[in-house]
Amino acid sequence: FVANRHASTCQSLVEFGLAPENVALGCATEVFTDGPFSSIPFAAYYFDGCGGYVPQIIDMIRAAVDARFHSMPSRSRIAFGVSIVGGNRDVIQKEVQVVQALVQQTRSS
């Protein structure tokens, strides 16, 4: 399952063999909140934080956790992965911010 904000990328992913129903045009916050992935109880997530912009990564995590606990309210385990690129000097601080937000979000859900 892939969410991407660029129609040309979505089209390429389908042309390369991904099932069309597994490719959504939009950002993760949109497809988990109101979109085609909102009711799928994923067990793992991987977010590509292009540019290392932490608020965007945190928004994706919040949308995923909210959708996950809305569609499957059990306390089953989920896995998260992120890539934080850009601004290599502060990548550790960015990672700490993301982990703190993840812990806070999962505790409040």
MODELLER restraints for C-alpha pairs under 7 A, 6 or more apart:
rsr = mdl.restraints
at = mdl.atoms
rsr.add(forms.Gaussian(group=physical.xy_distance, feature=features.Distance(at['CA:1:A'], at['CA:22:A']), mean=4.50, stdev=0.5))
rsr.add(forms.Gaussian(group=physical.xy_distance, feature=features.Distance(at['CA:1:A'], at['CA:23:A']), mean=5.74, stdev=0.5))
rsr.add(forms.Gaussian(group=physical.xy_distance, feature=features.Distance(at['CA:2:A'], at['CA:22:A']), mean=6.32, stdev=0.5))
rsr.add(forms.Gaussian(group=physical.xy_distance, feature=features.Distance(at['CA:2:A'], at['CA:23:A']), mean=4.91, stdev=0.5))
rsr.add(forms.Gaussian(group=physical.xy_distance, feature=features.Distance(at['CA:2:A'], at['CA:24:A']), mean=6.23, stdev=0.5))
rsr.add(forms.Gaussian(group=physical.xy_distance, feature=features.Distance(at['CA:3:A'], at['CA:23:A']), mean=5.95, stdev=0.5))
rsr.add(forms.Gaussian(group=physical.xy_distance, feature=features.Distance(at['CA:3:A'], at['CA:24:A']), mean=4.72, stdev=0.5))
rsr.add(forms.Gaussian(group=physical.xy_distance, feature=features.Distance(at['CA:3:A'], at['CA:25:A']), mean=5.83, stdev=0.5))
rsr.add(forms.Gaussian(group=physical.xy_distance, feature=features.Distance(at['CA:3:A'], at['CA:26:A']), mean=5.79, stdev=0.5))
rsr.add(forms.Gaussian(group=physical.xy_distance, feature=features.Distance(at['CA:3:A'], at['CA:27:A']), mean=5.75, stdev=0.5))
rsr.add(forms.Gaussian(group=physical.xy_distance, feature=features.Distance(at['CA:3:A'], at['CA:28:A']), mean=5.78, stdev=0.5))
rsr.add(forms.Gaussian(group=physical.xy_distance, feature=features.Distance(at['CA:4:A'], at['CA:10:A']), mean=6.46, stdev=0.5))
rsr.add(forms.Gaussian(group=physical.xy_distance, feature=features.Distance(at['CA:4:A'], at['CA:24:A']), mean=6.49, stdev=0.5))
rsr.add(forms.Gaussian(group=physical.xy_distance, feature=features.Distance(at['CA:4:A'], at['CA:25:A']), mean=5.32, stdev=0.5))
rsr.add(forms.Gaussian(group=physical.xy_distance, feature=features.Distance(at['CA:4:A'], at['CA:26:A']), mean=5.24, stdev=0.5))
rsr.add(forms.Gaussian(group=physical.xy_distance, feature=features.Distance(at['CA:4:A'], at['CA:27:A']), mean=5.61, stdev=0.5))
rsr.add(forms.Gaussian(group=physical.xy_distance, feature=features.Distance(at['CA:5:A'], at['CA:25:A']), mean=5.54, stdev=0.5))
rsr.add(forms.Gaussian(group=physical.xy_distance, feature=features.Distance(at['CA:5:A'], at['CA:26:A']), mean=4.40, stdev=0.5))
rsr.add(forms.Gaussian(group=physical.xy_distance, feature=features.Distance(at['CA:5:A'], at['CA:27:A']), mean=5.44, stdev=0.5))
rsr.add(forms.Gaussian(group=physical.xy_distance, feature=features.Distance(at['CA:6:A'], at['CA:25:A']), mean=6.72, stdev=0.5))
rsr.add(forms.Gaussian(group=physical.xy_distance, feature=features.Distance(at['CA:7:A'], at['CA:25:A']), mean=6.21, stdev=0.5))
rsr.add(forms.Gaussian(group=physical.xy_distance, feature=features.Distance(at['CA:10:A'], at['CA:23:A']), mean=6.26, stdev=0.5))
rsr.add(forms.Gaussian(group=physical.xy_distance, feature=features.Distance(at['CA:10:A'], at['CA:25:A']), mean=6.52, stdev=0.5))
rsr.add(forms.Gaussian(group=physical.xy_distance, feature=features.Distance(at['CA:14:A'], at['CA:20:A']), mean=5.71, stdev=0.5))
rsr.add(forms.Gaussian(group=physical.xy_distance, feature=features.Distance(at['CA:28:A'], at['CA:60:A']), mean=5.62, stdev=0.5))
rsr.add(forms.Gaussian(group=physical.xy_distance, feature=features.Distance(at['CA:29:A'], at['CA:59:A']), mean=6.48, stdev=0.5))
rsr.add(forms.Gaussian(group=physical.xy_distance, feature=features.Distance(at['CA:29:A'], at['CA:60:A']), mean=5.06, stdev=0.5))
rsr.add(forms.Gaussian(group=physical.xy_distance, feature=features.Distance(at['CA:29:A'], at['CA:63:A']), mean=5.20, stdev=0.5))
rsr.add(forms.Gaussian(group=physical.xy_distance, feature=features.Distance(at['CA:31:A'], at['CA:37:A']), mean=5.45, stdev=0.5))
rsr.add(forms.Gaussian(group=physical.xy_distance, feature=features.Distance(at['CA:31:A'], at['CA:38:A']), mean=6.19, stdev=0.5))
rsr.add(forms.Gaussian(group=physical.xy_distance, feature=features.Distance(at['CA:32:A'], at['CA:38:A']), mean=4.18, stdev=0.5))
rsr.add(forms.Gaussian(group=physical.xy_distance, feature=features.Distance(at['CA:32:A'], at['CA:63:A']), mean=5.81, stdev=0.5))
rsr.add(forms.Gaussian(group=physical.xy_distance, feature=features.Distance(at['CA:32:A'], at['CA:64:A']), mean=5.83, stdev=0.5))
rsr.add(forms.Gaussian(group=physical.xy_distance, feature=features.Distance(at['CA:32:A'], at['CA:67:A']), mean=5.88, stdev=0.5))
rsr.add(forms.Gaussian(group=physical.xy_distance, feature=features.Distance(at['CA:33:A'], at['CA:63:A']), mean=6.06, stdev=0.5))
rsr.add(forms.Gaussian(group=physical.xy_distance, feature=features.Distance(at['CA:33:A'], at['CA:67:A']), mean=6.39, stdev=0.5))
rsr.add(forms.Gaussian(group=physical.xy_distance, feature=features.Distance(at['CA:38:A'], at['CA:67:A']), mean=5.67, stdev=0.5))
rsr.add(forms.Gaussian(group=physical.xy_distance, feature=features.Distance(at['CA:39:A'], at['CA:67:A']), mean=6.84, stdev=0.5))
rsr.add(forms.Gaussian(group=physical.xy_distance, feature=features.Distance(at['CA:39:A'], at['CA:71:A']), mean=5.32, stdev=0.5))
rsr.add(forms.Gaussian(group=physical.xy_distance, feature=features.Distance(at['CA:40:A'], at['CA:71:A']), mean=6.87, stdev=0.5))
rsr.add(forms.Gaussian(group=physical.xy_distance, feature=features.Distance(at['CA:41:A'], at['CA:68:A']), mean=5.49, stdev=0.5))
rsr.add(forms.Gaussian(group=physical.xy_distance, feature=features.Distance(at['CA:41:A'], at['CA:71:A']), mean=6.11, stdev=0.5))
rsr.add(forms.Gaussian(group=physical.xy_distance, feature=features.Distance(at['CA:41:A'], at['CA:72:A']), mean=6.07, stdev=0.5))
rsr.add(forms.Gaussian(group=physical.xy_distance, feature=features.Distance(at['CA:42:A'], at['CA:68:A']), mean=6.86, stdev=0.5))
rsr.add(forms.Gaussian(group=physical.xy_distance, feature=features.Distance(at['CA:43:A'], at['CA:78:A']), mean=4.75, stdev=0.5))
rsr.add(forms.Gaussian(group=physical.xy_distance, feature=features.Distance(at['CA:43:A'], at['CA:79:A']), mean=6.35, stdev=0.5))
rsr.add(forms.Gaussian(group=physical.xy_distance, feature=features.Distance(at['CA:44:A'], at['CA:78:A']), mean=5.34, stdev=0.5))
rsr.add(forms.Gaussian(group=physical.xy_distance, feature=features.Distance(at['CA:44:A'], at['CA:79:A']), mean=4.39, stdev=0.5))
rsr.add(forms.Gaussian(group=physical.xy_distance, feature=features.Distance(at['CA:44:A'], at['CA:80:A']), mean=5.74, stdev=0.5))
rsr.add(forms.Gaussian(group=physical.xy_distance, feature=features.Distance(at['CA:45:A'], at['CA:79:A']), mean=6.18, stdev=0.5))
rsr.add(forms.Gaussian(group=physical.xy_distance, feature=features.Distance(at['CA:45:A'], at['CA:80:A']), mean=4.84, stdev=0.5))
rsr.add(forms.Gaussian(group=physical.xy_distance, feature=features.Distance(at['CA:45:A'], at['CA:81:A']), mean=6.14, stdev=0.5))
rsr.add(forms.Gaussian(group=physical.xy_distance, feature=features.Distance(at['CA:46:A'], at['CA:80:A']), mean=5.77, stdev=0.5))
rsr.add(forms.Gaussian(group=physical.xy_distance, feature=features.Distance(at['CA:46:A'], at['CA:81:A']), mean=4.45, stdev=0.5))
rsr.add(forms.Gaussian(group=physical.xy_distance, feature=features.Distance(at['CA:46:A'], at['CA:82:A']), mean=5.43, stdev=0.5))
rsr.add(forms.Gaussian(group=physical.xy_distance, feature=features.Distance(at['CA:47:A'], at['CA:57:A']), mean=6.99, stdev=0.5))
rsr.add(forms.Gaussian(group=physical.xy_distance, feature=features.Distance(at['CA:47:A'], at['CA:81:A']), mean=6.24, stdev=0.5))
rsr.add(forms.Gaussian(group=physical.xy_distance, feature=features.Distance(at['CA:47:A'], at['CA:82:A']), mean=4.65, stdev=0.5))
rsr.add(forms.Gaussian(group=physical.xy_distance, feature=features.Distance(at['CA:47:A'], at['CA:83:A']), mean=6.51, stdev=0.5))
rsr.add(forms.Gaussian(group=physical.xy_distance, feature=features.Distance(at['CA:48:A'], at['CA:82:A']), mean=5.64, stdev=0.5))
rsr.add(forms.Gaussian(group=physical.xy_distance, feature=features.Distance(at['CA:48:A'], at['CA:83:A']), mean=4.95, stdev=0.5))
rsr.add(forms.Gaussian(group=physical.xy_distance, feature=features.Distance(at['CA:49:A'], at['CA:57:A']), mean=5.73, stdev=0.5))
rsr.add(forms.Gaussian(group=physical.xy_distance, feature=features.Distance(at['CA:49:A'], at['CA:82:A']), mean=6.63, stdev=0.5))
rsr.add(forms.Gaussian(group=physical.xy_distance, feature=features.Distance(at['CA:49:A'], at['CA:83:A']), mean=5.46, stdev=0.5))
rsr.add(forms.Gaussian(group=physical.xy_distance, feature=features.Distance(at['CA:49:A'], at['CA:84:A']), mean=5.18, stdev=0.5))
rsr.add(forms.Gaussian(group=physical.xy_distance, feature=features.Distance(at['CA:49:A'], at['CA:85:A']), mean=6.73, stdev=0.5))
rsr.add(forms.Gaussian(group=physical.xy_distance, feature=features.Distance(at['CA:50:A'], at['CA:84:A']), mean=6.91, stdev=0.5))
rsr.add(forms.Gaussian(group=physical.xy_distance, feature=features.Distance(at['CA:50:A'], at['CA:85:A']), mean=6.24, stdev=0.5))
rsr.add(forms.Gaussian(group=physical.xy_distance, feature=features.Distance(at['CA:51:A'], at['CA:85:A']), mean=5.44, stdev=0.5))
rsr.add(forms.Gaussian(group=physical.xy_distance, feature=features.Distance(at['CA:51:A'], at['CA:86:A']), mean=4.70, stdev=0.5))
rsr.add(forms.Gaussian(group=physical.xy_distance, feature=features.Distance(at['CA:52:A'], at['CA:84:A']), mean=4.58, stdev=0.5))
rsr.add(forms.Gaussian(group=physical.xy_distance, feature=features.Distance(at['CA:52:A'], at['CA:85:A']), mean=4.64, stdev=0.5))
rsr.add(forms.Gaussian(group=physical.xy_distance, feature=features.Distance(at['CA:52:A'], at['CA:86:A']), mean=4.99, stdev=0.5))
rsr.add(forms.Gaussian(group=physical.xy_distance, feature=features.Distance(at['CA:52:A'], at['CA:87:A']), mean=6.97, stdev=0.5))
rsr.add(forms.Gaussian(group=physical.xy_distance, feature=features.Distance(at['CA:54:A'], at['CA:94:A']), mean=6.29, stdev=0.5))
rsr.add(forms.Gaussian(group=physical.xy_distance, feature=features.Distance(at['CA:54:A'], at['CA:98:A']), mean=6.69, stdev=0.5))
rsr.add(forms.Gaussian(group=physical.xy_distance, feature=features.Distance(at['CA:58:A'], at['CA:98:A']), mean=6.20, stdev=0.5))
rsr.add(forms.Gaussian(group=physical.xy_distance, feature=features.Distance(at['CA:58:A'], at['CA:101:A']), mean=6.43, stdev=0.5))
rsr.add(forms.Gaussian(group=physical.xy_distance, feature=features.Distance(at['CA:61:A'], at['CA:102:A']), mean=6.69, stdev=0.5))
rsr.add(forms.Gaussian(group=physical.xy_distance, feature=features.Distance(at['CA:62:A'], at['CA:105:A']), mean=6.38, stdev=0.5))
rsr.add(forms.Gaussian(group=physical.xy_distance, feature=features.Distance(at['CA:65:A'], at['CA:106:A']), mean=6.77, stdev=0.5))
rsr.add(forms.Gaussian(group=physical.xy_distance, feature=features.Distance(at['CA:66:A'], at['CA:109:A']), mean=6.86, stdev=0.5))
rsr.add(forms.Gaussian(group=physical.xy_distance, feature=features.Distance(at['CA:69:A'], at['CA:109:A']), mean=6.78, stdev=0.5))
rsr.add(forms.Gaussian(group=physical.xy_distance, feature=features.Distance(at['CA:84:A'], at['CA:91:A']), mean=6.83, stdev=0.5))
